Amino acid sequence: MAQITIEVSEELAQKLAPMRDRLSEVLARGLRELSPPLNEAYRYILVFLSGNPSPAAILNFKPTPRMQERISELLEKNCSGELTPAEFAELDEYERLNSFCESSRFKR
């Protein structure tokens, strides 16, 4: 089994202390809970691209309403300085996906 060392705030350390022997389970659960929206976004894009869309379809490609709602939530929290590190990473990934989609529009 691999071993990692991370720095956390004192407050988080106190919350994690009672779960010391279950930290790998806590991390695994957190990863599962964080990734479904991004998995959905990647799947949506891959299904779209695998259908060999027309140039017009590519120009009109947009996130689903659910994805757009999540992105809007993250942007609002970012503007108010309330993003958690996990949410920041999620927003960063959405930005990366947007860049990919924007650049693929000009490759056809």
N, C-alpha and C positions, 0 to 999 in steps of 0.2 A: 504494500500500500504506500502511495506517495504521501509525503508530508509537506505542508505549506505553512508559511508564516505570514500573517497579515497584521496591519496596524488598524485598530478601531478606536473610536472614542471611548472615554471612560464609561459613559452612559451605556453604550452598546455592550461593552465588556461585562458590565454588571448584569445586563439582561441575558447575556449568553452564558454566564457562569453556571447557572443551574442545568444547562444543557450541554455542558462540556463533553460528555461522552456520546452525544448525539449530533455534534456539529456537522458531520458529513451529511447526515440526513436532512438537517436544516438547510444546508447549502443546496443540496439536490432538489429539495422541495421549492426553494426560492427560485432556482433556475427554471424549473418546470412552470412555475406560475408566471414568470416574467416573459418567457419566450412565446406563448401562443399567439399574441397579436403579431409579432414579427414573423413567426412561422406562417401565419395566415397571409401576411403581406407578400412574403417570398413566394408562397404557393400561388397566389393570385397572379403575380407577375409571370411566373414560369408557365402557368396554364395559358395565359394570354399570349406570350411569345411563342409557345409551342404550337399554337394554332395558326402560325404563319400569317399574322395580321397584315392587312393592307396598309399602305402609307397613311391613308386617311384615318384608319382605326388607331394607328400609332399616335398620330397627332391629337386624337380625341381621347386617348387613354387617361383615365383618372382613377384615383383610389376609390375604394368602395365607401359608401357613407359611414360605415362603422370605422374604417381606417381613418377617414378624414376627421371624424369626431374625436378619435383618440389623439391624432396629431394636434388638433385644436386645443384639447385639454393640456397636452404637454407644452404647447407654445404659451398658453395662458400662464401655466405654472412657472415657466421659464421667465416670462416677463415680470412676474411678481417675486421672483427669486425663491420659489418654493419647491423646485425640482429636487428629488432625492438623487443620489448618485446613480441608482438603477434607472430612474426615469431619464436622467441626462443621457445615459448610454443608449436607451431606447430611442430618444429623440435624435441622437447622433446617427443611429442606424437608419431611421426614417430619412434623414437628410442624405445619407449615402445612397439609399434606394432611389431617392428623387434625382440625385445626380446621375445615377446609372440610367434611369428612364429618360432623363433629358438628353444625355449623350447618345442613347440608342436611337433617338428620333432623327439624328443627323447622320446616322450611318447607313441608312437605307437608300 
